[in-house]
Amino acid sequence: MRSAAFYISNIVLEYDDSVTATMKGLRTDFEKIPNDLVRLNLSHNNFIGPIPRSLENLINLESLDLSSNMLDGEIPAELTNMNFLASLNLSNNHLEGSIPRGKQSDTFSNDSYEGNIGLCGLPLSIQCNNNVPLQQYPSSEAEDKFGFGWKPVAIGYAVEWCLELA
């Protein structure tokens, strides 16, 4: 791609000539793409595969939303080098492993990572064991609603049944 510059009353806008993208099966040509991309929302696109490490080259990016895709693998440590990144949403994918620590990544909340059952480490409450989540047993609906599960109910039923036989 070649770059072009447009001057508007002492403001210089630099653009790459064009890019062709295929989104949701539709091929689209984008003309005059700005070089200083600050927000990128690629959510809900059914993207598959790992998060590209080359995203770190978007040095001015302030907001990145890759939520609700089918991305897998680990979160690239290179994303911690994105100094201007203030908002990150990687939720509802198939990501796994330890969440990279350092710089900007330490500022993101649980919401940035929810819905990735294979992820572990801060800020999530799931601890890692050699970059693998320690086994977490999801509570049943009854445990959430009533504060106890099936085991105490089954034990109580068995005791009552034994008393009736006696």
ZADO-1210 file (C-alpha; in nm, 4 decimals, padded with zeros to 6 digits):
<atoms>
<atom x="00.0000" y="00.0000" z="00.0000" code="MET" pos="1"/>
<atom x="00.1107" y="00.3520" z="-00.0707" code="ARG" pos="2"/>
<atom x="00.0497" y="00.6415" z="00.1630" code="SER" pos="3"/>
<atom x="-00.1114" y="00.9699" z="00.0727" code="ALA" pos="4"/>
<atom x="-00.1363" y="01.2889" z="00.2734" code="ALA" pos="5"/>
<atom x="-00.4130" y="01.5475" z="00.2673" code="PHE" pos="6"/>
<atom x="-00.3648" y="01.8956" z="00.4105" code="TYR" pos="7"/>
<atom x="-00.6663" y="02.0678" z="00.5625" code="ILE" pos="8"/>
<atom x="-00.5946" y="02.4073" z="00.7233" code="SER" pos="9"/>
<atom x="-00.2643" y="02.3076" z="00.8856" code="ASN" pos="10"/>
<atom x="-00.3888" y="01.9567" z="00.9764" code="ILE" pos="11"/>
<atom x="-00.2184" y="01.6670" z="00.8015" code="VAL" pos="12"/>
<atom x="-00.4282" y="01.3540" z="00.7527" code="LEU" pos="13"/>
<atom x="-00.2271" y="01.0561" z="00.6307" code="GLU" pos="14"/>
<atom x="-00.3992" y="00.7640" z="00.4661" code="TYR" pos="15"/>
<atom x="-00.3052" y="00.4288" z="00.3191" code="ASP" pos="16"/>
<atom x="-00.4540" y="00.3961" z="-00.0288" code="ASP" pos="17"/>
<atom x="-00.6984" y="00.1119" z="00.0298" code="SER" pos="18"/>
<atom x="-00.7604" y="-00.2279" z="00.1779" code="VAL" pos="19"/>
<atom x="-00.9963" y="-00.5094" z="00.0824" code="THR" pos="20"/>
<atom x="-01.1662" y="-00.6996" z="00.3650" code="ALA" pos="21"/>
<atom x="-01.4092" y="-00.9896" z="00.3695" code="THR" pos="22"/>
<atom x="-01.6538" y="-00.9643" z="00.6580" code="MET" pos="23"/>
<atom x="-01.9458" y="-01.1999" z="00.7065" code="LYS" pos="24"/>
<atom x="-01.8940" y="-01.3362" z="00.3565" code="GLY" pos="25"/>
<atom x="-01.9078" y="-00.9937" z="00.1937" code="LEU" pos="26"/>
<atom x="-01.6005" y="-00.8538" z="00.0197" code="ARG" pos="27"/>
<atom x="-01.5608" y="-00.4808" z="00.0777" code="THR" pos="28"/>
<atom x="-01.3043" y="-00.2304" z="-00.0503" code="ASP" pos="29"/>
<atom x="-01.2120" y="00.0431" z="00.1953" code="PHE" pos="30"/>
<atom x="-01.0541" y="00.3537" z="00.0486" code="GLU" pos="31"/>
<atom x="-00.8505" y="00.6131" z="00.2356" code="LYS" pos="32"/>
<atom x="-00.7947" y="00.4195" z="00.5583" code="ILE" pos="33"/>
<atom x="-00.6380" y="00.6419" z="00.8276" code="PRO" pos="34"/>
<atom x="-00.2963" y="00.5364" z="00.9607" code="ASN" pos="35"/>
<atom x="-00.3793" y="00.6353" z="01.3172" code="ASP" pos="36"/>
<atom x="-00.6427" y="00.3751" z="01.4029" code="LEU" pos="37"/>
<atom x="-00.7527" y="00.4200" z="01.7659" code="VAL" pos="38"/>
<atom x="-01.0618" y="00.1948" z="01.7951" code="ARG" pos="39"/>
<atom x="-01.1052" y="-00.1500" z="01.6464" code="LEU" pos="40"/>
<atom x="-01.4250" y="-00.3489" z="01.6977" code="ASN" pos="41"/>
<atom x="-01.4218" y="-00.6919" z="01.5349" code="LEU" pos="42"/>
<atom x="-01.6783" y="-00.8498" z="01.7676" code="SER" pos="43"/>
<atom x="-01.9446" y="-01.0990" z="01.6546" code="HIS" pos="44"/>
<atom x="-01.7654" y="-01.2105" z="01.3368" code="ASN" pos="45"/>
<atom x="-01.7067" y="-01.5831" z="01.4030" code="ASN" pos="46"/>
<atom x="-01.3318" y="-01.5337" z="01.3612" code="PHE" pos="47"/>
<atom x="-01.1416" y="-01.8540" z="01.4320" code="ILE" pos="48"/>
<atom x="-00.7824" y="-01.9241" z="01.5289" code="GLY" pos="49"/>
<atom x="-00.5415" y="-01.7411" z="01.7558" code="PRO" pos="50"/>
<atom x="-00.5258" y="-01.3679" z="01.8219" code="ILE" pos="51"/>
<atom x="-00.2608" y="-01.2307" z="01.5828" code="PRO" pos="52"/>
<atom x="00.0568" y="-01.1225" z="01.7627" code="ARG" pos="53"/>
<atom x="00.0927" y="-00.8484" z="01.5005" code="SER" pos="54"/>
<atom x="-00.1864" y="-00.6493" z="01.6698" code="LEU" pos="55"/>
<atom x="00.0912" y="-00.5010" z="01.8831" code="GLU" pos="56"/>
<atom x="00.1891" y="-00.3002" z="01.5732" code="ASN" pos="57"/>
<atom x="-00.1270" y="-00.0910" z="01.6156" code="LEU" pos="58"/>
<atom x="00.0654" y="00.1332" z="01.8527" code="ILE" pos="59"/>
<atom x="-00.2018" y="00.4050" z="01.8819" code="ASN" pos="60"/>
<atom x="-00.4896" y="00.1660" z="01.9489" code="LEU" pos="61"/>
<atom x="-00.6970" y="00.2751" z="02.2497" code="GLU" pos="62"/>
<atom x="-00.9841" y="00.0262" z="02.2251" code="SER" pos="63"/>
<atom x="-00.9833" y="-00.3340" z="02.0999" code="LEU" pos="64"/>
<atom x="-01.2970" y="-00.5508" z="02.0943" code="ASP" pos="65"/>
<atom x="-01.2577" y="-00.9093" z="01.9741" code="LEU" pos="66"/>
<atom x="-01.5498" y="-01.0418" z="02.1799" code="SER" pos="67"/>
<atom x="-01.8001" y="-01.3068" z="02.0747" code="SER" pos="68"/>
<atom x="-01.5887" y="-01.4786" z="01.8131" code="ASN" pos="69"/>
<atom x="-01.4367" y="-01.8260" z="01.8133" code="MET" pos="70"/>
<atom x="-01.0775" y="-01.7242" z="01.8836" code="LEU" pos="71"/>
<atom x="-00.8650" y="-01.9880" z="02.0540" code="ASP" pos="72"/>
<atom x="-00.5184" y="-02.0381" z="02.1956" code="GLY" pos="73"/>
<atom x="-00.3407" y="-01.8111" z="02.4382" code="GLU" pos="74"/>
<atom x="-00.3613" y="-01.4342" z="02.4631" code="ILE" pos="75"/>
<atom x="-00.0399" y="-01.3051" z="02.3034" code="PRO" pos="76"/>
<atom x="00.1997" y="-01.1452" z="02.5515" code="ALA" pos="77"/>
<atom x="00.2688" y="-00.8832" z="02.2835" code="GLU" pos="78"/>
<atom x="-00.0647" y="-00.7182" z="02.3674" code="LEU" pos="79"/>
<atom x="00.0936" y="-00.5953" z="02.6930" code="THR" pos="80"/>
<atom x="00.3139" y="-00.3666" z="02.4798" code="ASN" pos="81"/>
<atom x="00.0159" y="-00.1655" z="02.3551" code="MET" pos="82"/>
<atom x="00.0729" y="00.1389" z="02.5764" code="ASN" pos="83"/>
<atom x="-00.2374" y="00.3351" z="02.4720" code="PHE" pos="84"/>
<atom x="-00.4823" y="00.0452" z="02.5037" code="LEU" pos="85"/>
<atom x="-00.7432" y="00.1576" z="02.7583" code="ALA" pos="86"/>
<atom x="-01.0261" y="-00.0815" z="02.6697" code="SER" pos="87"/>
<atom x="-00.9952" y="-00.4521" z="02.5872" code="LEU" pos="88"/>
<atom x="-01.2764" y="-00.7006" z="02.5339" code="ASN" pos="89"/>
<atom x="-01.1802" y="-01.0627" z="02.4643" code="LEU" pos="90"/>
<atom x="-01.4919" y="-01.2098" z="02.6241" code="SER" pos="91"/>
<atom x="-01.6887" y="-01.5040" z="02.4887" code="ASN" pos="92"/>
<atom x="-01.4210" y="-01.6786" z="02.2856" code="ASN" pos="93"/>
<atom x="-01.2331" y="-02.0065" z="02.3383" code="HIS" pos="94"/>
<atom x="-00.9123" y="-01.8600" z="02.4796" code="LEU" pos="95"/>
<atom x="-00.7002" y="-02.0583" z="02.7222" code="GLU" pos="96"/>
<atom x="-00.3944" y="-02.0363" z="02.9404" code="GLY" pos="97"/>
<atom x="-00.2635" y="-01.7661" z="03.1674" code="SER" pos="98"/>
<atom x="-00.3634" y="-01.4029" z="03.1118" code="ILE" pos="99"/>
<atom x="-00.0436" y="-01.2076" z="03.0335" code="PRO" pos="100"/>
<atom x="00.0629" y="-00.9684" z="03.3098" code="ARG" pos="101"/>
<atom x="00.2259" y="-00.6279" z="03.2896" code="GLY" pos="102"/>
<atom x="00.1756" y="-00.2732" z="03.1753" code="LYS" pos="103"/>
<atom x="-00.1723" y="-00.2121" z="03.0325" code="GLN" pos="104"/>
<atom x="-00.3002" y="-00.5677" z="03.0780" code="SER" pos="105"/>
<atom x="-00.2979" y="-00.5228" z="03.4566" code="ASP" pos="106"/>
<atom x="-00.5652" y="-00.2524" z="03.4252" code="THR" pos="107"/>
<atom x="-00.8369" y="-00.4652" z="03.2609" code="PHE" pos="108"/>
<atom x="-01.1244" y="-00.6141" z="03.4624" code="SER" pos="109"/>
<atom x="-01.2889" y="-00.9581" z="03.4707" code="ASN" pos="110"/>
<atom x="-01.5360" y="-00.8424" z="03.2057" code="ASP" pos="111"/>
<atom x="-01.2557" y="-00.8295" z="02.9496" code="SER" pos="112"/>
<atom x="-01.2082" y="-01.2068" z="02.9740" code="TYR" pos="113"/>
<atom x="-01.5416" y="-01.3601" z="03.0831" code="GLU" pos="114"/>
<atom x="-01.6794" y="-01.6510" z="02.8847" code="GLY" pos="115"/>
<atom x="-01.3374" y="-01.8086" z="02.8175" code="ASN" pos="116"/>
<atom x="-01.3459" y="-02.1151" z="03.0419" code="ILE" pos="117"/>
<atom x="-00.9849" y="-02.2037" z="02.9622" code="GLY" pos="118"/>
<atom x="-00.8377" y="-01.8748" z="03.0911" code="LEU" pos="119"/>
<atom x="-00.6794" y="-01.8314" z="03.4325" code="CYS" pos="120"/>
<atom x="-00.4842" y="-01.5762" z="03.6329" code="GLY" pos="121"/>
<atom x="-00.5528" y="-01.2218" z="03.7431" code="LEU" pos="122"/>
<atom x="-00.7924" y="-01.0483" z="03.7221" code="PRO" pos="123"/>
<atom x="-00.9965" y="-01.3710" z="03.7130" code="LEU" pos="124"/>
<atom x="-01.0561" y="-01.5601" z="04.0353" code="SER" pos="125"/>
<atom x="-00.9431" y="-01.8826" z="03.8654" code="ILE" pos="126"/>
<atom x="-00.5839" y="-01.9572" z="03.9595" code="GLN" pos="127"/>
<atom x="-00.3358" y="-02.1155" z="03.7193" code="CYS" pos="128"/>
<atom x="-00.1243" y="-02.4245" z="03.7674" code="ASN" pos="129"/>
<atom x="00.1506" y="-02.4193" z="03.5009" code="ASN" pos="130"/>
<atom x="-00.0635" y="-02.1891" z="03.2790" code="ASN" pos="131"/>
<atom x="-00.3618" y="-02.4247" z="03.3126" code="VAL" pos="132"/>
<atom x="-00.6745" y="-02.3332" z="03.5138" code="PRO" pos="133"/>
<atom x="-00.7071" y="-02.5217" z="03.8392" code="LEU" pos="134"/>
<atom x="-01.0196" y="-02.7372" z="03.8159" code="GLN" pos="135"/>
<atom x="-01.3258" y="-02.5345" z="03.8979" code="GLN" pos="136"/>
<atom x="-01.6500" y="-02.7217" z="03.9522" code="TYR" pos="137"/>
<atom x="-01.9444" y="-02.5070" z="03.8489" code="PRO" pos="138"/>
<atom x="-02.2161" y="-02.4871" z="04.1082" code="SER" pos="139"/>
<atom x="-02.5547" y="-02.6238" z="04.0163" code="SER" pos="140"/>
<atom x="-02.8615" y="-02.4043" z="03.9944" code="GLU" pos="141"/>
<atom x="-02.9931" y="-02.5546" z="04.3201" code="ALA" pos="142"/>
<atom x="-02.6705" y="-02.4666" z="04.5027" code="GLU" pos="143"/>
<atom x="-02.6962" y="-02.1095" z="04.3761" code="ASP" pos="144"/>
<atom x="-03.0630" y="-02.0807" z="04.4653" code="LYS" pos="145"/>
<atom x="-03.0789" y="-02.2665" z="04.7968" code="PHE" pos="146"/>
<atom x="-02.7188" y="-02.2702" z="04.9221" code="GLY" pos="147"/>
<atom x="-02.6788" y="-02.6498" z="04.9111" code="PHE" pos="148"/>
<atom x="-02.6520" y="-02.9202" z="04.6465" code="GLY" pos="149"/>
<atom x="-02.7850" y="-03.2694" z="04.5833" code="TRP" pos="150"/>
<atom x="-02.5473" y="-03.4570" z="04.8164" code="LYS" pos="151"/>
<atom x="-02.7078" y="-03.3370" z="05.1424" code="PRO" pos="152"/>
<atom x="-03.0544" y="-03.3994" z="04.9955" code="VAL" pos="153"/>
<atom x="-02.9576" y="-03.7550" z="04.8932" code="ALA" pos="154"/>
<atom x="-02.8040" y="-03.8276" z="05.2343" code="ILE" pos="155"/>
<atom x="-03.1152" y="-03.6959" z="05.4104" code="GLY" pos="156"/>
<atom x="-03.3391" y="-03.9063" z="05.1863" code="TYR" pos="157"/>
<atom x="-03.1277" y="-04.2187" z="05.2508" code="ALA" pos="158"/>
<atom x="-03.1443" y="-04.1651" z="05.6295" code="VAL" pos="159"/>
<atom x="-03.5221" y="-04.1164" z="05.6163" code="GLU" pos="160"/>
<atom x="-03.5624" y="-04.4310" z="05.4041" code="TRP" pos="161"/>
<atom x="-03.3504" y="-04.6355" z="05.6499" code="CYS" pos="162"/>
<atom x="-03.5597" y="-04.5090" z="05.9449" code="LEU" pos="163"/>
<atom x="-03.8811" y="-04.6145" z="05.7697" code="GLU" pos="164"/>
<atom x="-03.7426" y="-04.9688" z="05.7250" code="LEU" pos="165"/>
<atom x="-03.6503" y="-04.9973" z="06.0934" code="ALA" pos="166"/>
</atoms>
